[in-house]
Amino acid sequence: MRSSNPSESTPCESAPRPSTLGELRTSGHVQRSVKAEIRGNLLHRLRTGQPRFPGILGFDDTVLPHLERALLAGHDLVLLGERGQGKTRLIRTLAGLLDEWTPVVAGCEINDHPYAPVCVRCRRLAAELGDELPVDWKHRDDRYGEKLATPDTSVGDLIGDVDPIKVAEGRTLGDPETVHFGLVPRTNRGVFSINELPDLAERIQVALLNVLEERDVQVRGYALRLPLDVLLVASANPEDYTNRGRIITPLKDRFGAEIRTHYPLALEAELALIRQESDFADLAGLPAEVPDHLIEVIGRFTRLVRESTAVDARSGVSARFALAGAETVAAGAVRRAALTGEDHAVARVCDLPAIVPSLMGKVEFEVSEEGREQEVLEHLLRRAVAETYRRTLGAADLTGLLDKFDAGETVESGELVTATELLRRLGPVPGLAKMMERLGMSGESPGQAAAALEFALEGLFLTRRLSKDVGAGGSEGTATYRT
């Protein structure tokens, strides 16, 4: 669909697009540079209140204002931050600020604009064909290029090199058309991103100096200078953490802006990110539900791990930590449903312990904590459950549930105990509806009721109003609650 931005010089979907240079001129198309496109479209969205960076959460008052200023100023930029802060995700949204469609010379490897071709081939065709020069249209999604910087990345990968096949076909080495263009020229008139820029060898970074300052590329000593129209964006982890390389000073100087990213500052942003990015709505054809209170537990757990003195603060704790935790909890519910024949998989507190071993590899611990990694994470998970319980059910009247244990009764739950069976073991619980309401549960399914009751039981244990035996009954993953 065509953007509603009237400043975008693109033909409407219902009318045929110009297919030659002459038709393009007649249509009234106006050529704009990439940075002018982004500036104009960003200003339009700012004025109309349209989303500028869809799917980006938690940066509205911190990162995005700096990014918007940099784009309006026409700056190339570096996003600097620890792993899992959404740097690449944010960079990829920049393509959405380009015009939806833009004309290019048909068959051009570097997306020359028909009004001002720069490569040898297109200049020759323009001279030969004049207004009959064929024109293609390129969508903005195809104008974004990306390269993960690795130690083996070469200048040829980024800028270009001699194409031996063209030489073998009989062309001379001095022929500019023997050049095979790299990723940067092929993203001409678009947005090019280099992820983990410090990992790029310093001698390769030098090749980007001309791109950022003179806006051109030079290939293998050829007398060939191609003026490029490109927005160059890079991401980097703080150098004091990676220790794998650095951004050379002349390259740093040529970037117009360096913008720091961060992990979600507020718990609400952390939870919104988990809900948006986690993929557990339908696992293996079986609907999976992770109640809000468990999402909150995982969010609080993630934040506690980040803040823990046992964890290396320089490495950070990625947002992927929380997403993987939520998906693991959902998978535990699906596994239980598949093994026991439940129709609806609802995650419960008994599914939380499984996330500790699965997430341990995502955390860099201090050397002094060697051998205590699992113990540290289990302690922080219990704290997260307790904090969530205090916020949601701490002031609730749970007398009806506690009365079940007055006569020395016990209740066993566990990974393979179905919701229906847990409800049968507890029997009718006065105040259950109010409890579910406080947890934000609007349904009346056995799975939701069991999830609420088990969370209340765990909270009562963590606040020392009940006791719990783990692994009682000889079954793995069971917990027996008693007074």
PAGU-357872 format. One line per 3 residues: their letters; for each residue z, y, x negated of C-alpha. Coordinates in nm, 2 decimals. Layout:
A) Z:Y:X ~ ...
//
This chain:
MRS) 0.00:0.00:0.00 ~ -0.07:0.35:-0.12 ~ 0.22:0.57:-0.21
SNP) 0.31:0.85:0.04 ~ 0.32:1.10:-0.25 ~ 0.05:1.36:-0.18
SES) 0.04:1.45:-0.55 ~ -0.10:1.11:-0.65 ~ -0.47:1.15:-0.71
TPC) -0.57:0.81:-0.58 ~ -0.82:0.71:-0.31 ~ -0.68:0.59:0.02
ESA) -0.68:0.22:0.10 ~ -0.92:0.26:0.40 ~ -1.20:0.44:0.20
PRP) -1.40:0.27:-0.07 ~ -1.29:0.36:-0.42 ~ -1.54:0.54:-0.64
STL) -1.72:0.28:-0.86 ~ -1.90:0.52:-1.10 ~ -1.82:0.83:-1.29
GEL) -2.04:1.04:-1.07 ~ -1.86:0.92:-0.75 ~ -1.53:0.98:-0.91
RTS) -1.61:1.34:-0.99 ~ -1.74:1.39:-0.63 ~ -1.41:1.25:-0.49
GHV) -1.22:1.53:-0.65 ~ -1.00:1.31:-0.86 ~ -0.79:1.50:-1.11
QRS) -0.70:1.34:-1.44 ~ -0.33:1.35:-1.54 ~ -0.14:1.22:-1.84
VKA) 0.11:0.93:-1.80 ~ 0.40:1.17:-1.85 ~ 0.26:1.41:-1.60
EIR) 0.22:1.13:-1.34 ~ 0.58:1.03:-1.39 ~ 0.70:1.38:-1.38
GNL) 0.51:1.46:-1.06 ~ 0.61:1.15:-0.88 ~ 0.97:1.17:-0.99
LHR) 0.99:1.53:-0.86 ~ 0.84:1.43:-0.53 ~ 1.10:1.15:-0.49
LRT) 1.38:1.39:-0.59 ~ 1.27:1.64:-0.32 ~ 1.22:1.38:-0.05
GQP) 1.52:1.16:-0.12 ~ 1.31:0.85:-0.18 ~ 1.46:0.58:-0.41
RFP) 1.37:0.65:-0.77 ~ 1.49:0.34:-0.95 ~ 1.51:0.06:-0.69
GIL) 1.77:-0.22:-0.75 ~ 1.97:-0.02:-1.01 ~ 2.34:-0.01:-0.93
GFD) 2.63:0.17:-1.08 ~ 2.43:0.43:-1.28 ~ 2.38:0.70:-1.02
DTV) 2.63:0.95:-1.16 ~ 2.61:0.86:-1.53 ~ 2.29:0.71:-1.67
LPH) 2.02:0.80:-1.41 ~ 2.07:1.18:-1.44 ~ 2.01:1.16:-1.81
LER) 1.71:0.94:-1.76 ~ 1.56:1.18:-1.50 ~ 1.60:1.47:-1.74
ALL) 1.43:1.28:-2.01 ~ 1.14:1.18:-1.79 ~ 1.10:1.54:-1.65
AGH) 1.10:1.66:-2.01 ~ 0.83:1.41:-2.10 ~ 1.04:1.24:-2.37
DLV) 1.00:0.89:-2.51 ~ 1.35:0.73:-2.50 ~ 1.58:0.47:-2.62
LLG) 1.84:0.29:-2.39 ~ 2.14:0.19:-2.60 ~ 2.40:-0.05:-2.47
ERG) 2.56:-0.39:-2.49 ~ 2.40:-0.70:-2.36 ~ 2.37:-0.75:-1.98
QGK) 2.39:-0.38:-1.88 ~ 2.06:-0.38:-1.71 ~ 1.86:-0.19:-1.98
TRL) 1.54:-0.40:-1.93 ~ 1.57:-0.40:-1.56 ~ 1.60:-0.02:-1.56
IRT) 1.30:0.02:-1.79 ~ 1.08:-0.19:-1.57 ~ 1.14:0.04:-1.28
LAG) 0.96:0.32:-1.46 ~ 0.63:0.16:-1.38 ~ 0.71:0.24:-1.01
LLD) 0.69:0.61:-1.10 ~ 0.32:0.59:-1.20 ~ 0.04:0.66:-0.96
EWT) -0.03:0.35:-0.75 ~ -0.39:0.33:-0.86 ~ -0.57:0.49:-1.15
PVV) -0.94:0.48:-1.26 ~ -1.04:0.32:-1.59 ~ -1.37:0.26:-1.76
AGC) -1.48:-0.09:-1.64 ~ -1.42:-0.35:-1.91 ~ -1.23:-0.12:-2.15
EIN) -0.96:-0.30:-2.35 ~ -0.75:0.02:-2.38 ~ -0.78:0.16:-2.02
DHP) -0.99:0.47:-2.11 ~ -1.01:0.73:-1.84 ~ -1.37:0.78:-1.73
YAP) -1.34:1.16:-1.78 ~ -1.23:1.13:-2.15 ~ -1.31:0.79:-2.31
VCV) -1.16:0.75:-2.66 ~ -1.27:0.41:-2.79 ~ -1.61:0.36:-2.96
RCR) -1.75:0.13:-2.69 ~ -1.66:0.36:-2.40 ~ -1.79:0.67:-2.57
RLA) -2.12:0.50:-2.64 ~ -2.15:0.38:-2.27 ~ -2.06:0.73:-2.14
AEL) -2.34:0.88:-2.36 ~ -2.59:0.61:-2.24 ~ -2.50:0.59:-1.87
GDE) -2.37:0.94:-1.79 ~ -2.26:0.96:-1.42 ~ -2.35:0.59:-1.38
LPV) -2.06:0.48:-1.61 ~ -1.89:0.20:-1.41 ~ -1.53:0.26:-1.30
DWK) -1.26:0.01:-1.22 ~ -0.92:0.08:-1.06 ~ -0.59:-0.04:-1.22
HRD) -0.27:-0.09:-1.03 ~ 0.05:0.06:-1.17 ~ 0.20:-0.29:-1.21
DRY) -0.07:-0.37:-1.46 ~ 0.00:-0.05:-1.66 ~ 0.34:-0.17:-1.79
GEK) 0.36:-0.36:-2.12 ~ 0.66:-0.51:-2.29 ~ 0.74:-0.68:-2.62
LAT) 1.06:-0.84:-2.73 ~ 1.11:-0.74:-3.09 ~ 1.14:-1.04:-3.32
PDT) 1.15:-1.07:-3.70 ~ 0.80:-1.22:-3.70 ~ 0.64:-0.94:-3.50
SVG) 0.35:-0.79:-3.70 ~ 0.17:-0.46:-3.71 ~ -0.13:-0.65:-3.57
DLI) 0.07:-0.76:-3.27 ~ 0.17:-0.40:-3.18 ~ -0.12:-0.19:-3.31
GDV) -0.41:-0.41:-3.39 ~ -0.60:-0.59:-3.66 ~ -0.95:-0.70:-3.76
DPI) -1.09:-0.96:-3.53 ~ -1.24:-1.24:-3.76 ~ -1.44:-1.38:-3.47
KVA) -1.63:-1.05:-3.43 ~ -1.69:-1.04:-3.81 ~ -1.81:-1.40:-3.80
EGR) -2.06:-1.30:-3.53 ~ -2.23:-1.07:-3.79 ~ -2.06:-0.74:-3.75
TLG) -1.96:-0.56:-4.07 ~ -1.60:-0.49:-4.16 ~ -1.66:-0.12:-4.13
DPE) -1.77:-0.15:-3.77 ~ -1.48:0.00:-3.55 ~ -1.57:-0.26:-3.28
TVH) -1.44:-0.54:-3.50 ~ -1.09:-0.42:-3.42 ~ -0.87:-0.64:-3.20
FGL) -0.63:-0.40:-3.03 ~ -0.26:-0.48:-3.02 ~ -0.01:-0.44:-2.73
VPR) 0.05:-0.07:-2.77 ~ -0.32:0.04:-2.74 ~ -0.38:-0.21:-2.46
TNR) -0.10:-0.03:-2.27 ~ -0.28:0.30:-2.31 ~ -0.23:0.52:-2.01
GVF) 0.08:0.33:-1.92 ~ 0.45:0.25:-2.01 ~ 0.52:0.04:-2.31
SIN) 0.87:-0.11:-2.38 ~ 1.01:-0.26:-2.69 ~ 1.32:-0.47:-2.62
ELP) 1.58:-0.50:-2.89 ~ 1.41:-0.25:-3.12 ~ 1.66:-0.29:-3.42
DLA) 1.54:-0.65:-3.45 ~ 1.19:-0.52:-3.55 ~ 1.14:-0.52:-3.92
ERI) 1.17:-0.17:-4.07 ~ 0.82:-0.19:-4.22 ~ 0.69:-0.26:-3.86
QVA) 0.89:0.03:-3.72 ~ 0.70:0.26:-3.95 ~ 0.38:0.17:-3.76
LLN) 0.53:0.33:-3.45 ~ 0.58:0.67:-3.62 ~ 0.23:0.79:-3.55
VLE) 0.24:0.66:-3.19 ~ 0.55:0.87:-3.12 ~ 0.45:1.19:-3.30
ERD) 0.07:1.22:-3.35 ~ 0.02:1.00:-3.03 ~ -0.25:0.79:-3.21
VQV) -0.28:0.46:-3.39 ~ -0.45:0.37:-3.72 ~ -0.58:0.02:-3.79
RGY) -0.61:-0.14:-4.13 ~ -0.73:0.17:-4.31 ~ -1.03:0.22:-4.07
ALR) -1.15:0.57:-4.02 ~ -1.04:0.51:-3.66 ~ -0.78:0.73:-3.49
LPL) -0.73:0.66:-3.12 ~ -0.53:0.93:-2.93 ~ -0.30:0.73:-2.70
DVL) -0.15:0.84:-2.37 ~ 0.16:0.63:-2.34 ~ 0.53:0.66:-2.26
LVA) 0.72:0.46:-2.52 ~ 1.06:0.32:-2.42 ~ 1.29:0.10:-2.62
SAN) 1.62:-0.08:-2.57 ~ 1.88:-0.16:-2.83 ~ 2.22:-0.30:-2.87
PED) 2.47:-0.09:-3.07 ~ 2.39:-0.16:-3.44 ~ 2.76:-0.21:-3.53
YTN) 2.75:-0.52:-3.31 ~ 2.42:-0.68:-3.38 ~ 2.42:-0.65:-3.76
RGR) 2.06:-0.78:-3.74 ~ 1.89:-0.45:-3.82 ~ 1.87:-0.09:-3.75
IIT) 1.64:0.17:-3.61 ~ 1.50:0.37:-3.91 ~ 1.59:0.73:-3.91
PLK) 1.24:0.88:-3.88 ~ 1.18:0.67:-3.57 ~ 1.51:0.77:-3.42
DRF) 1.41:1.13:-3.48 ~ 1.08:1.09:-3.29 ~ 1.24:0.96:-2.97
GAE) 1.31:1.25:-2.74 ~ 1.63:1.10:-2.58 ~ 1.89:0.84:-2.65
IRT) 2.07:0.73:-2.33 ~ 2.38:0.51:-2.33 ~ 2.42:0.25:-2.06
HYP) 2.74:0.08:-1.95 ~ 2.89:-0.19:-1.74 ~ 2.98:-0.11:-1.38
LAL) 3.26:0.14:-1.39 ~ 3.40:0.06:-1.04 ~ 3.48:-0.28:-0.89
EAE) 3.26:-0.20:-0.59 ~ 2.96:-0.15:-0.81 ~ 3.03:-0.49:-0.98
LAL) 3.06:-0.66:-0.65 ~ 2.74:-0.50:-0.52 ~ 2.56:-0.62:-0.83
IRQ) 2.68:-0.98:-0.78 ~ 2.57:-0.98:-0.42 ~ 2.23:-0.83:-0.50
ESD) 2.14:-1.04:-0.80 ~ 2.30:-1.38:-0.74 ~ 2.07:-1.65:-0.61
FAD) 2.28:-1.88:-0.38 ~ 2.15:-1.81:-0.03 ~ 1.97:-2.14:-0.01
LAG) 2.03:-2.40:-0.28 ~ 1.82:-2.72:-0.24 ~ 1.75:-2.64:0.12
LPA) 2.12:-2.62:0.21 ~ 2.25:-2.27:0.30 ~ 2.54:-2.18:0.07
EVP) 2.80:-1.91:0.15 ~ 3.03:-1.75:-0.10 ~ 3.29:-1.55:0.10
DHL) 3.36:-1.19:0.01 ~ 3.70:-1.26:-0.12 ~ 3.56:-1.51:-0.38
IEV) 3.29:-1.26:-0.48 ~ 3.58:-1.02:-0.54 ~ 3.77:-1.28:-0.75
IGR) 3.46:-1.33:-0.97 ~ 3.41:-0.95:-1.00 ~ 3.78:-0.90:-1.10
FTR) 3.76:-1.20:-1.33 ~ 3.46:-1.05:-1.51 ~ 3.63:-0.71:-1.55
LVR) 3.96:-0.87:-1.68 ~ 3.76:-1.07:-1.94 ~ 3.59:-0.75:-2.06
EST) 3.92:-0.57:-2.09 ~ 4.10:-0.86:-2.26 ~ 4.22:-0.81:-2.61
AVD) 4.13:-1.17:-2.68 ~ 3.76:-1.09:-2.64 ~ 3.55:-0.92:-2.90
ARS) 3.49:-0.58:-2.73 ~ 3.18:-0.51:-2.94 ~ 2.99:-0.80:-2.80
GVS) 3.06:-0.71:-2.43 ~ 3.06:-0.94:-2.13 ~ 2.72:-0.94:-1.97
ARF) 2.67:-0.89:-1.60 ~ 2.50:-1.24:-1.62 ~ 2.86:-1.37:-1.67
ALA) 2.95:-1.27:-1.31 ~ 2.62:-1.38:-1.17 ~ 2.64:-1.73:-1.33
GAE) 3.00:-1.76:-1.20 ~ 2.90:-1.68:-0.84 ~ 2.61:-1.92:-0.86
TVA) 2.83:-2.20:-1.01 ~ 3.08:-2.15:-0.73 ~ 2.80:-2.18:-0.47
AGA) 2.67:-2.49:-0.64 ~ 3.01:-2.65:-0.61 ~ 3.01:-2.59:-0.24
VRR) 2.66:-2.73:-0.21 ~ 2.76:-3.04:-0.41 ~ 3.06:-3.10:-0.18
AAL) 2.85:-3.06:0.13 ~ 2.59:-3.31:-0.01 ~ 2.85:-3.57:-0.10
TGE) 3.06:-3.54:0.22 ~ 2.78:-3.48:0.47 ~ 2.89:-3.12:0.56
DHA) 2.62:-2.92:0.73 ~ 2.73:-2.58:0.60 ~ 2.84:-2.52:0.24
VAR) 3.11:-2.26:0.21 ~ 3.27:-2.20:-0.13 ~ 3.65:-2.22:-0.15
VCD) 3.92:-2.16:-0.41 ~ 3.89:-2.52:-0.53 ~ 3.54:-2.43:-0.66
LPA) 3.66:-2.16:-0.89 ~ 3.81:-2.37:-1.18 ~ 3.46:-2.51:-1.26
IVP) 3.33:-2.17:-1.37 ~ 3.57:-2.16:-1.68 ~ 3.39:-2.43:-1.89
SLM) 3.05:-2.32:-1.77 ~ 3.10:-1.95:-1.87 ~ 3.29:-2.00:-2.19
GKV) 2.98:-1.99:-2.40 ~ 2.90:-1.64:-2.27 ~ 3.21:-1.48:-2.42
EFE) 3.27:-1.39:-2.79 ~ 3.64:-1.43:-2.86 ~ 3.84:-1.28:-3.14
VSE) 3.89:-1.51:-3.44 ~ 4.26:-1.52:-3.37 ~ 4.20:-1.68:-3.04
EGR) 4.02:-1.98:-3.18 ~ 4.12:-2.29:-2.98 ~ 4.27:-2.10:-2.69
EQE) 3.94:-1.99:-2.53 ~ 3.98:-2.21:-2.21 ~ 4.35:-2.12:-2.18
VLE) 4.27:-1.74:-2.19 ~ 3.99:-1.77:-1.93 ~ 4.21:-1.98:-1.70
HLL) 4.49:-1.73:-1.72 ~ 4.25:-1.44:-1.64 ~ 4.10:-1.63:-1.35
RRA) 4.45:-1.68:-1.20 ~ 4.52:-1.31:-1.24 ~ 4.19:-1.23:-1.06
VAE) 4.28:-1.45:-0.77 ~ 4.63:-1.30:-0.75 ~ 4.50:-0.94:-0.75
TYR) 4.25:-1.02:-0.48 ~ 4.52:-1.19:-0.27 ~ 4.75:-0.89:-0.30
RTL) 4.48:-0.66:-0.19 ~ 4.36:-0.87:0.11 ~ 4.65:-1.08:0.23
GAA) 4.95:-0.93:0.04 ~ 5.07:-0.74:0.35 ~ 4.96:-1.01:0.60
DLT) 5.21:-1.21:0.80 ~ 5.17:-1.56:0.67 ~ 5.48:-1.70:0.84
GLL) 5.27:-1.93:1.05 ~ 5.13:-2.09:0.74 ~ 5.46:-2.11:0.55
DKF) 5.63:-2.27:0.85 ~ 5.40:-2.58:0.79 ~ 5.60:-2.65:0.47
DAG) 5.95:-2.59:0.60 ~ 6.01:-2.96:0.67 ~ 5.90:-3.07:0.32
ETV) 5.54:-3.12:0.43 ~ 5.26:-3.12:0.16 ~ 4.89:-3.04:0.19
ESG) 4.63:-3.17:-0.05 ~ 4.30:-3.00:-0.10 ~ 4.03:-3.04:-0.36
ELV) 3.67:-3.03:-0.45 ~ 3.57:-3.32:-0.23 ~ 3.80:-3.25:0.07
TAT) 3.58:-3.13:0.35 ~ 3.66:-2.82:0.55 ~ 3.72:-3.03:0.87
ELL) 3.96:-3.26:0.68 ~ 4.16:-2.97:0.53 ~ 4.20:-2.81:0.88
RRL) 4.31:-3.15:1.02 ~ 4.58:-3.18:0.74 ~ 4.71:-2.83:0.81
GPV) 4.69:-2.85:1.19 ~ 4.68:-2.53:1.41 ~ 4.79:-2.23:1.20
PGL) 4.92:-1.92:1.40 ~ 4.76:-1.60:1.27 ~ 4.45:-1.77:1.13
AKM) 4.22:-1.54:1.32 ~ 4.40:-1.23:1.18 ~ 4.39:-1.38:0.83
MER) 4.01:-1.43:0.85 ~ 3.97:-1.08:0.98 ~ 4.15:-0.94:0.68
LGM) 3.92:-1.14:0.46 ~ 3.61:-1.00:0.63 ~ 3.51:-1.32:0.79
SGE) 3.34:-1.27:1.13 ~ 3.24:-1.64:1.19 ~ 3.43:-1.92:1.33
SPG) 3.30:-2.21:1.14 ~ 3.53:-2.48:0.99 ~ 3.41:-2.39:0.65
QAA) 3.51:-2.03:0.68 ~ 3.85:-2.11:0.83 ~ 3.92:-2.36:0.55
AAL) 3.81:-2.11:0.28 ~ 4.05:-1.85:0.43 ~ 4.34:-2.10:0.45
EFA) 4.29:-2.24:0.10 ~ 4.28:-1.89:-0.04 ~ 4.60:-1.81:0.13
LEG) 4.76:-2.12:-0.01 ~ 4.66:-2.03:-0.36 ~ 4.78:-1.68:-0.32
LFL) 5.12:-1.80:-0.19 ~ 5.14:-2.03:-0.50 ~ 5.05:-1.75:-0.74
TRR) 5.31:-1.52:-0.58 ~ 5.57:-1.81:-0.62 ~ 5.62:-1.87:-0.25
LSK) 5.47:-2.22:-0.28 ~ 5.44:-2.47:-0.56 ~ 5.13:-2.66:-0.66
DVG) 5.06:-2.99:-0.84 ~ 4.72:-3.01:-0.99 ~ 4.55:-3.35:-1.00
AGG) 4.81:-3.51:-0.77 ~ 4.70:-3.83:-0.60 ~ 4.50:-3.95:-0.90
SEG) 4.18:-3.77:-0.79 ~ 4.01:-3.52:-1.02 ~ 4.00:-3.17:-0.88
TAT) 4.28:-3.20:-0.63 ~ 4.57:-2.97:-0.56 ~ 4.88:-3.05:-0.36
YRT) 5.07:-2.75:-0.21 ~ 5.44:-2.78:-0.12 ~ 5.75:-2.56:-0.10
//
